[in-house]
Amino acid sequence: MLLRVDKSRLRLHNSSMRKTRATAPASSSSPPATARQWLALLVLGLGLAIVIIDGTIVNVILPSISSEFTANLADLQWVNAVYALVYAALIVTFGRIGDQFGRRRMFVIGVVVFVAGSVLSGAASSISMLIGARALQGLGAAMTSPSTLSIISGTFTGRMRGVAFGVWGAIAGASAALGPLLGGWLATAATWRWAFFINVPIGVVAFIGAFLVVDESRKEGGRAQIDVPGILLVTVGVGALVLGLIEGQSYGWIAPKNGFAIGSWAWPFAGVSFSAASFVIAIAGIAGFVFWELSLKKRGKEPLFDFTLLGYRSFRFGLLTVSIVALGEFGVIFALSLYLQGVLGYTALATGLTFLPFAALTLLVAPTAGLLSARFGPKWIVTAGMVFEAVFIFALSRLLRTDTSQTAIILVLLGYGVGVGLAIAQLTNIVLSEIPQNRLGAGSGANNTLRQVGAALGTAVIGAVLSTTLSLSAQTRLATVADIPPFVKNAIVTSLDRGASFSEGAIGVKGAPAGAANTAAAQEVGRVIKESFVDATRAAALAASIFVLLGAISSLLIPTTVRRAEPGPHKKAV
């Protein structure tokens, strides 16, 4: 999915390239690219590859991580969400810093930070350490990713620039598809830790190569404006929202269910849960962010998110569509990965192979979407793609059982891949279609940021559906089983509220008493929990299909035809 992170920047550069070709003399031609330029492209591609791979590699190794650390569902959600959350909060800022202080410098620093996060992730001795290391990886990704296209734009000229962008896109797509397969192979053949350690040799080559073949470049002009209050407000707001969603089942959505404590400090309010307080902080943080960004714009400053761009209808509804769809797309892959290994007993490699046809078909269909858009219009291709997605995710929610065949799952994922390929190829183009040329950078940054926010929220929201349904279903199913003692039933439900742990071929209950595993009814307990997790995965897939369908409906509000607005601070579409 993360192959989409910088597609909007690619659109921006392609647009600039077309404009340059249109105004250049007909006799002008660009010189062929040198070996040094192609080597620079390879180095930048390596940096991009590790960033994208680590956005997709983690899903298939989560059960292995859970098995080693006895991590619960909330822990696994954090491993996934924190990477996207930090990435989203800082990608625009580091793009601006790199433009001012040096794009190669920012690329190199980003690779170093990312590799450091990878080493710490692979060497993690606890789930808390792994989550912190994943946050460091997100910081490195936010530094590395924006610099790649900017450097390519300055390194290549004329027709060769288009070729270079094509290679960049191919690397991004191949990396996204390779992530689950590579992670599955490493986790099965060696250990899940190598899914992170593999970044070290790639990062070292990118680091050395950057100094040898990549030239430094920066944007000429005034000093970049860094919106520190905006970064803090949006991070607190979205972070608190993700925190409340992930921890709600464990600590209570409104009233306290379990006590929350950090060290010697304990949550002091008896009538309100920790998660409910997180939602209040989230509302305050997001509202404060909107107020602050609007005030910056009024004062002529450069905000992190330019809310005046919402005056353009295609941007407004296109961005709404991006946000809603991302919730479903990212969340369903998270839930399905746990189901394949926890319920069906797949290895991490088998899980990666199950996802491979889906990723491959997405990449094959995406170029076709451009041809179809020229005939039918990009809006209708995006809408059709998201309807495809919603239908096949819904079909998945009806298909899953404790014995669903791999072939059936792959066939449904192939249909889902067709929908994703149709939708992603044109959605960014629609989002930026009305934005004036001199404001495309701000629009591109907003699009990239909301995709990553959607990734974090998707994991949190679908995870919340998963954990809540798992607990409720287990409680209902256990009530009908006579062979399990009541004290065991109560202990299992309580433990599920605190989180289930997942490993290849098994779903366990974190903190369950010995009686739950050692009595004669242990096999019946395992069956009930597996069936409950099937119910939970079906509910998660249903929720994901609803989100994607809402995205398809919101895409209908996008204008069918748009006209690029002229540059200027006051011109707005209605």
ROBANU-590081 format. One line per 3 residues: number of its first residue (from 1); their letters; for each residue x, y, z of C-alpha. Coordinates in Angstrom, 1 decimal. Layout:
BEGIN
NUM	A	X:Y:Z  ... $
END
This chain:
BEGIN
1	MLL	0.0:0.0:0.0  2.8:2.4:0.7  3.7:2.6:-2.9 $
4	RVD	1.1:5.4:-2.9  3.0:7.5:-0.4  4.7:9.7:-3.0 $
7	KSR	2.6:9.3:-6.1  1.3:12.8:-5.7  4.8:14.2:-5.8 $
10	LRL	5.4:12.1:-9.0  2.3:13.7:-10.5  3.6:17.1:-9.6 $
13	HNS	7.0:16.5:-11.3  5.3:14.9:-14.3  3.1:18.0:-14.6 $
16	SMR	6.1:20.3:-14.4  7.9:18.1:-17.0  4.9:18.4:-19.5 $
19	KTR	4.9:22.2:-19.0  8.6:22.3:-19.7  8.3:20.3:-22.9 $
22	ATA	5.4:22.5:-24.1  7.5:25.7:-23.8  10.8:24.4:-24.9 $
25	PAS	12.0:24.9:-28.6  11.1:21.9:-30.8  14.7:21.4:-31.7 $
28	SSS	15.9:21.1:-28.2  16.8:17.6:-26.9  18.1:16.3:-23.6 $
31	PPA	21.5:14.6:-23.5  21.5:10.9:-22.6  21.9:10.1:-19.0 $
34	TAR	25.4:9.3:-17.7  26.4:6.2:-15.8  26.7:8.4:-12.7 $
37	QWL	23.1:9.5:-13.0  21.8:5.9:-13.3  23.8:4.9:-10.3 $
40	ALL	22.3:7.8:-8.4  18.9:6.6:-9.3  19.8:3.1:-8.1 $
43	VLG	21.0:4.5:-4.8  17.8:6.6:-4.3  15.8:3.6:-5.2 $
46	LGL	17.4:1.5:-2.5  16.5:4.2:0.1  13.0:4.2:-1.2 $
49	AIV	12.7:0.4:-1.2  13.5:-0.1:2.4  11.0:2.6:3.5 $
52	IID	8.2:1.0:1.4  9.1:-2.6:2.2  8.9:-1.9:6.0 $
55	GTI	5.4:-0.6:5.5  4.2:-3.9:4.1  6.6:-6.5:5.6 $
58	VNV	5.4:-6.2:9.2  1.9:-7.7:8.7  3.1:-11.2:7.9 $
61	ILP	5.5:-11.4:10.9  3.2:-10.1:13.5  2.1:-13.6:14.8 $
64	SIS	5.8:-14.5:15.1  6.5:-11.3:17.1  3.4:-12.1:19.3 $
67	SEF	4.6:-15.6:19.9  8.0:-14.5:21.1  6.9:-11.7:23.3 $
70	TAN	3.4:-13.0:24.2  2.1:-9.7:22.8  -1.6:-9.0:22.7 $
73	LAD	-3.6:-7.5:19.9  -3.2:-3.9:21.0  0.6:-4.4:21.1 $
76	LQW	0.5:-5.7:17.5  -1.6:-2.7:16.4  1.0:-0.3:17.8 $
79	VNA	3.8:-2.1:16.0  1.9:-1.3:12.8  0.3:2.0:13.5 $
82	VYA	3.2:3.9:15.1  5.3:3.7:12.0  2.6:5.3:9.8 $
85	LVY	1.8:7.8:12.6  5.3:9.3:12.9  5.7:9.1:9.1 $
88	AAL	2.5:11.1:8.6  3.3:13.7:11.1  6.7:14.6:9.7 $
91	IVT	6.9:13.8:6.0  5.9:17.4:4.9  8.2:19.0:7.4 $
94	FGR	11.3:17.1:6.4  10.5:17.6:2.8  10.8:21.4:3.4 $
97	IGD	13.9:21.1:5.5  15.6:19.0:2.9  14.7:21.6:0.2 $
100	QFG	16.5:24.3:2.3  19.4:22.5:3.9  20.2:19.9:1.3 $
103	RRR	18.2:17.0:-0.1  21.2:14.6:-0.3  22.0:15.5:3.3 $
106	MFV	18.5:14.8:4.4  18.4:11.6:2.5  21.6:10.4:4.1 $
109	IGV	20.5:11.3:7.6  17.1:9.6:7.0  18.8:6.4:5.9 $
112	VVF	21.0:6.4:9.0  18.0:7.0:11.3  16.0:4.3:9.5 $
115	VAG	18.8:1.7:9.7  19.3:2.5:13.4  15.5:1.9:13.9 $
118	SVL	15.8:-1.3:12.0  18.7:-2.6:14.1  16.9:-1.7:17.3 $
121	SGA	13.7:-3.4:15.9  15.6:-6.6:15.1  17.4:-6.6:18.4 $
124	ASS	14.3:-5.7:20.5  14.1:-7.5:23.8  10.5:-6.6:24.5 $
127	ISM	7.4:-5.5:22.6  7.7:-2.0:24.1  11.2:-1.7:22.7 $
130	LIG	10.0:-2.9:19.3  7.3:-0.3:19.2  9.7:2.5:20.1 $
133	ARA	12.1:1.3:17.4  9.3:1.3:14.8  8.6:4.9:15.7 $
136	LQG	12.3:5.6:15.0  11.9:3.9:11.6  9.0:6.1:10.9 $
139	LGA	11.1:9.2:11.6  13.8:7.9:9.2  11.2:7.2:6.5 $
142	AMT	9.8:10.8:6.8  13.4:12.1:6.2  14.3:9.7:3.4 $
145	SPS	11.1:9.5:1.2  10.5:13.2:0.2  14.1:13.6:-0.9 $
148	TLS	14.1:10.9:-3.5  11.8:12.5:-6.1  13.3:16.0:-5.6 $
151	IIS	16.8:14.7:-6.2  15.7:12.8:-9.3  14.0:15.9:-10.7 $
154	GTF	17.3:17.8:-10.3  19.5:15.0:-11.6  17.7:14.1:-14.8 $
157	TGR	16.4:16.4:-17.6  14.1:16.3:-20.5  12.9:12.9:-21.7 $
160	MRG	15.3:11.0:-19.5  13.5:12.5:-16.5  10.3:10.7:-17.5 $
163	VAF	12.3:7.4:-17.8  13.8:8.0:-14.3  10.4:8.6:-12.8 $
166	GVW	9.2:5.4:-14.4  12.0:3.4:-12.9  11.3:5.1:-9.5 $
169	GAI	7.6:4.0:-9.8  8.6:0.5:-10.7  10.9:0.3:-7.6 $
172	AGA	8.1:1.6:-5.4  5.6:-0.9:-6.8  8.0:-3.9:-6.7 $
175	SAA	9.0:-3.0:-3.1  5.3:-3.0:-1.9  4.7:-6.3:-3.5 $
178	LGP	8.0:-7.8:-2.3  7.4:-6.8:1.4  5.0:-9.6:2.5 $
181	LLG	6.9:-12.3:0.6  10.3:-11.3:1.9  9.0:-11.0:5.4 $
184	GWL	7.3:-14.4:5.3  10.4:-16.1:3.8  12.8:-14.5:6.4 $
187	ATA	10.5:-15.3:9.3  10.0:-18.9:8.2  13.6:-19.7:7.1 $
190	ATW	15.3:-17.8:9.9  13.5:-15.4:12.3  11.2:-12.4:12.2 $
193	RWA	14.2:-10.3:13.3  15.8:-10.6:9.9  12.8:-8.8:8.4 $
196	FFI	14.4:-5.7:10.0  18.1:-6.7:9.9  17.8:-7.0:6.1 $
199	NVP	17.6:-3.2:5.9  21.1:-2.9:7.3  23.2:-3.9:4.2 $
202	IGV	20.8:-2.2:1.9  21.0:1.0:4.0  24.8:0.8:4.1 $
205	VAF	25.0:0.6:0.3  22.6:3.6:0.0  24.6:5.6:2.5 $
208	IGA	27.9:5.1:0.8  26.4:5.4:-2.7  24.8:8.8:-1.8 $
211	FLV	28.2:10.3:-1.2  29.8:8.8:-4.3  27.2:9.4:-7.0 $
214	VDE	24.4:11.7:-5.7  25.0:15.5:-6.1  23.8:17.8:-3.4 $
217	SRK	20.8:20.1:-4.3  18.6:22.5:-2.5  15.8:24.9:-3.3 $
220	EGG	16.8:28.5:-3.9  14.9:31.2:-2.1  13.8:32.1:1.4 $
223	RAQ	14.2:30.2:4.6  11.8:27.3:5.1  9.1:27.8:7.7 $
226	IDV	8.7:24.9:10.1  5.3:24.7:11.8  6.4:23.2:15.1 $
229	PGI	3.1:23.9:17.0  1.2:22.4:14.1  3.3:19.2:14.1 $
232	LLV	2.8:18.9:17.9  -0.9:19.5:17.8  -1.6:17.1:14.9 $
235	TVG	0.6:14.4:16.5  -1.1:14.7:19.9  -4.6:14.8:18.3 $
238	VGA	-4.2:11.8:15.9  -2.0:10.0:18.3  -4.5:10.3:21.1 $
241	LVL	-7.3:9.1:18.8  -5.2:6.0:17.8  -4.4:5.4:21.5 $
244	GLI	-8.1:5.5:22.5  -9.1:3.2:19.6  -6.4:0.6:20.3 $
247	EGQ	-6.7:0.5:24.1  -10.5:1.0:24.3  -11.3:-2.7:24.6 $
250	SYG	-8.6:-3.2:27.3  -9.2:-0.2:29.5  -12.9:0.5:28.7 $
253	WIA	-14.5:2.7:26.1  -16.1:5.1:28.6  -16.2:3.5:32.1 $
256	PKN	-12.9:2.0:33.4  -12.6:-1.7:32.9  -8.9:-2.3:33.8 $
259	GFA	-6.6:0.0:35.6  -4.0:2.0:33.6  -0.6:2.6:35.2 $
262	IGS	2.9:3.7:34.1  5.5:2.7:36.7  4.2:3.9:40.1 $
265	WAW	1.7:6.3:38.5  -1.9:5.0:38.2  -4.9:6.5:36.3 $
268	PFA	-6.6:8.6:39.1  -10.1:9.0:37.8  -12.5:6.2:38.8 $
271	GVS	-15.5:7.3:36.7  -13.8:7.8:33.3  -11.6:5.4:31.5 $
274	FSA	-8.1:6.2:30.2  -9.4:5.6:26.6  -12.3:8.0:27.0 $
277	ASF	-9.9:10.7:28.2  -7.7:10.0:25.1  -10.7:10.7:22.8 $
280	VIA	-11.2:14.1:24.6  -7.6:14.9:24.1  -7.8:13.9:20.5 $
283	IAG	-10.8:16.3:19.8  -8.9:19.1:21.6  -5.7:18.4:19.7 $
286	IAG	-7.3:18.2:16.2  -9.5:21.3:16.9  -6.4:23.2:18.1 $
289	FVF	-4.6:22.1:14.9  -7.3:23.4:12.6  -7.5:26.7:14.5 $
292	WEL	-3.7:27.2:14.5  -3.3:26.3:10.8  -6.0:28.8:9.8 $
295	SLK	-4.4:31.5:11.9  -1.1:30.9:10.3  -2.6:31.3:6.8 $
298	KRG	-4.3:34.5:7.8  -0.9:35.9:9.0  0.7:35.0:5.7 $
301	KEP	2.8:32.1:7.2  3.3:28.7:5.7  1.0:26.2:7.5 $
304	LFD	1.6:22.4:7.7  -1.8:21.9:6.2  -3.3:24.6:3.9 $
307	FTL	-7.1:24.4:4.7  -7.9:27.0:2.1  -7.2:24.3:-0.5 $
310	LGY	-10.5:22.7:0.6  -12.2:25.4:-1.4  -11.4:23.3:-4.5 $
313	RSF	-14.1:20.7:-4.8  -12.0:18.0:-6.4  -9.4:18.4:-3.6 $
316	RFG	-12.1:18.5:-0.9  -14.0:15.4:-1.9  -10.9:13.6:-3.3 $
319	LLT	-9.1:14.0:0.0  -12.2:12.8:1.9  -12.3:9.7:-0.4 $
322	VSI	-8.5:9.1:0.2  -9.0:9.2:4.0  -12.0:7.0:4.2 $
325	VAL	-10.7:4.4:1.8  -7.3:4.2:3.6  -9.1:3.1:6.8 $
328	GEF	-10.5:0.0:5.1  -7.6:-0.9:2.9  -4.9:-0.9:5.5 $
331	GVI	-7.1:-2.4:8.3  -8.3:-5.5:6.3  -4.7:-6.6:5.5 $
334	FAL	-3.8:-6.3:9.2  -6.8:-8.5:10.3  -6.4:-11.0:7.5 $
337	SLY	-2.7:-11.6:8.3  -3.6:-12.6:11.9  -6.4:-14.8:10.7 $
340	LQG	-4.3:-16.7:8.2  -1.7:-17.6:10.8  -3.7:-17.7:14.0 $
343	VLG	-6.7:-19.6:12.7  -5.6:-21.4:9.5  -2.1:-22.2:10.8 $
346	YTA	-0.2:-20.8:7.8  3.5:-20.0:8.1  4.6:-16.5:7.6 $
349	LAT	5.9:-17.5:4.1  2.5:-19.1:3.2  0.9:-15.9:4.3 $
352	GLT	3.2:-13.8:2.1  2.5:-16.1:-0.9  -1.2:-15.7:-0.3 $
355	FLP	-0.9:-11.9:-0.7  1.5:-12.0:-3.6  -1.1:-12.5:-6.4 $
358	FAA	-3.1:-9.6:-5.0  -0.1:-7.3:-5.0  1.0:-8.4:-8.5 $
361	LTL	-2.5:-7.9:-10.0  -2.7:-4.4:-8.5  0.5:-3.4:-10.2 $
364	LVA	-0.7:-4.9:-13.5  -4.1:-3.2:-13.5  -2.8:0.3:-12.4 $
367	PTA	-1.4:1.2:-15.9  -4.6:0.1:-17.5  -6.6:2.5:-15.4 $
370	GLL	-4.9:5.4:-17.1  -6.2:4.2:-20.5  -9.7:3.7:-19.2 $
373	SAR	-9.7:7.1:-17.6  -8.9:8.7:-20.9  -12.2:7.2:-22.3 $
376	FGP	-14.5:7.2:-19.3  -13.0:9.9:-17.0  -10.9:9.3:-13.9 $
379	KWI	-13.7:9.9:-11.5  -15.7:6.9:-12.8  -12.7:4.7:-12.9 $
382	VTA	-11.9:5.5:-9.2  -15.5:4.9:-8.2  -15.7:1.6:-10.1 $
385	GMV	-12.4:0.5:-8.5  -13.7:1.3:-5.0  -16.9:-0.5:-5.7 $
388	FEA	-14.9:-3.5:-6.7  -12.9:-3.3:-3.5  -16.0:-3.0:-1.3 $
391	VFI	-17.7:-6.0:-3.0  -14.7:-8.3:-2.7  -13.9:-7.3:0.9 $
394	FAL	-17.5:-8.0:1.7  -17.2:-11.3:-0.1  -14.2:-12.0:2.1 $
397	SRL	-16.2:-11.3:5.2  -18.7:-14.0:4.2  -16.1:-16.5:3.1 $
400	LRT	-13.9:-16.8:6.2  -14.3:-20.0:8.3  -12.0:-22.1:10.4 $
403	DTS	-11.2:-24.2:7.2  -11.4:-21.8:4.3  -9.2:-22.9:1.4 $
406	QTA	-6.2:-20.8:0.3  -7.4:-20.9:-3.3  -10.7:-19.3:-2.3 $
409	IIL	-9.0:-16.5:-0.4  -6.6:-15.8:-3.3  -9.4:-15.6:-5.8 $
412	VLL	-11.2:-13.0:-3.6  -8.0:-11.1:-3.1  -7.5:-11.0:-6.9 $
415	GYG	-10.8:-9.3:-7.3  -9.8:-6.9:-4.5  -6.5:-6.3:-6.3 $
418	VGV	-8.3:-5.2:-9.5  -10.3:-2.7:-7.5  -7.2:-1.3:-5.8 $
421	GLA	-5.3:-1.1:-9.1  -8.1:0.9:-10.7  -8.6:3.3:-7.8 $
424	IAQ	-5.1:4.2:-6.7  -3.8:5.0:-10.2  -6.2:7.9:-10.7 $
427	LTN	-7.2:9.1:-7.2  -4.1:11.3:-6.6  -4.6:12.8:-10.0 $
430	IVL	-8.1:13.7:-9.1  -7.1:15.2:-5.7  -4.6:17.6:-7.4 $
433	SEI	-6.6:18.2:-10.6  -7.8:21.7:-9.7  -4.9:22.9:-7.5 $
436	PQN	-3.0:25.8:-9.1  0.5:25.0:-10.2  2.1:27.1:-7.6 $
439	RLG	0.2:25.3:-4.8  0.7:21.7:-5.9  3.4:21.1:-3.3 $
442	AGS	1.0:21.9:-0.5  -1.7:19.8:-2.0  0.7:16.9:-2.6 $
445	GAN	1.9:17.1:1.0  -1.7:17.0:2.4  -2.5:14.0:0.2 $
448	NTL	0.6:12.1:1.4  0.0:12.9:5.0  -3.7:11.8:5.0 $
451	RQV	-2.8:8.5:3.4  -0.4:7.7:6.3  -2.9:9.0:8.9 $
454	GAA	-5.4:6.6:7.2  -3.0:3.8:7.6  -2.6:4.4:11.3 $
457	LGT	-6.3:4.9:11.9  -7.2:1.9:9.7  -5.1:-0.4:11.9 $
460	AVI	-6.6:1.2:15.0  -10.3:1.2:13.9  -10.3:-2.3:12.4 $
463	GAV	-8.3:-3.6:15.3  -10.9:-2.2:17.7  -13.6:-4.0:15.8 $
466	LST	-11.5:-7.1:15.9  -10.8:-7.1:19.6  -14.3:-6.1:20.6 $
469	TLS	-16.0:-8.7:18.5  -13.5:-11.4:19.6  -14.4:-10.8:23.3 $
472	LSA	-18.2:-10.6:22.7  -18.2:-13.7:20.5  -16.1:-15.7:22.9 $
475	QTR	-18.4:-14.8:25.8  -21.5:-15.8:23.8  -20.0:-19.1:22.6 $
478	LAT	-18.6:-20.1:26.0  -22.0:-19.6:27.6  -23.3:-22.5:25.4 $
481	VAD	-20.5:-25.0:26.3  -21.3:-27.1:29.4  -17.9:-28.9:29.7 $
484	IPP	-16.0:-25.7:30.7  -16.1:-24.7:34.4  -17.6:-21.2:35.0 $
487	FVK	-14.4:-19.9:36.6  -12.5:-20.8:33.4  -15.1:-19.1:31.2 $
490	NAI	-14.8:-15.9:33.3  -11.0:-16.0:33.2  -11.0:-16.5:29.4 $
493	VTS	-13.3:-13.5:28.8  -11.4:-11.3:31.2  -8.1:-12.3:29.5 $
496	LDR	-9.5:-11.6:26.0  -10.5:-8.2:27.1  -6.9:-7.6:28.0 $
499	GAS	-5.8:-9.0:24.6  -5.3:-12.2:22.7  -1.8:-13.3:21.7 $
502	FSE	-1.2:-14.8:18.2  1.3:-17.2:16.8  1.6:-19.4:13.7 $
505	GAI	-1.2:-21.9:14.0  -2.5:-20.8:17.4  -4.4:-18.1:19.2 $
508	GVK	-3.7:-18.0:22.9  -5.1:-16.0:25.8  -2.7:-13.6:27.5 $
511	GAP	-2.8:-14.0:31.2  -5.2:-17.0:31.2  -5.0:-19.2:34.3 $
514	AGA	-3.4:-22.6:34.2  -6.8:-24.2:34.5  -7.8:-22.9:31.1 $
517	ANT	-5.0:-24.8:29.4  -4.6:-27.9:31.6  -8.2:-29.1:32.1 $
520	AAA	-9.9:-31.8:30.0  -11.8:-29.0:28.3  -8.7:-27.3:26.9 $
523	QEV	-9.4:-28.5:23.3  -12.9:-27.1:23.5  -11.5:-23.8:24.7 $
526	GRV	-9.2:-23.6:21.7  -12.0:-24.4:19.3  -14.2:-21.6:20.8 $
529	IKE	-11.5:-19.1:20.7  -10.6:-19.9:17.1  -14.3:-19.7:16.0 $
532	SFV	-14.6:-16.4:17.9  -11.6:-15.0:16.0  -13.2:-16.1:12.8 $
535	DAT	-16.3:-14.1:13.8  -14.0:-11.1:14.7  -12.2:-11.2:11.4 $
538	RAA	-15.5:-11.4:9.5  -16.7:-8.4:11.4  -13.4:-6.5:10.7 $
541	ALA	-13.7:-7.3:7.0  -17.3:-6.1:7.0  -16.3:-2.9:8.6 $
544	ASI	-13.5:-2.4:6.1  -16.0:-3.0:3.2  -18.3:-0.3:4.6 $
547	FVL	-15.5:2.2:4.8  -14.5:1.5:1.2  -18.1:1.8:0.1 $
550	LGA	-18.4:5.1:1.9  -15.3:6.2:0.0  -16.9:5.1:-3.3 $
553	ISS	-20.0:7.2:-2.4  -17.9:10.2:-1.5  -16.1:9.9:-4.8 $
556	LLI	-19.4:10.6:-6.5  -19.3:14.2:-5.1  -16.1:14.8:-7.1 $
559	PTT	-16.7:16.9:-10.2  -16.7:14.9:-13.4  -14.7:17.5:-15.3 $
562	VRR	-12.4:20.1:-13.7  -10.3:23.0:-15.0  -6.9:23.8:-13.5 $
565	AEP	-7.2:27.0:-11.6  -4.8:29.8:-12.5  -2.0:30.5:-10.0 $
568	GPH	-2.9:33.0:-7.3  -3.7:33.2:-3.7  -7.3:34.2:-4.0 $
571	KKA	-8.6:32.1:-6.9  -10.7:29.2:-5.6  -13.0:26.6:-7.1 $
574	V	-16.5:26.2:-5.8 $
END
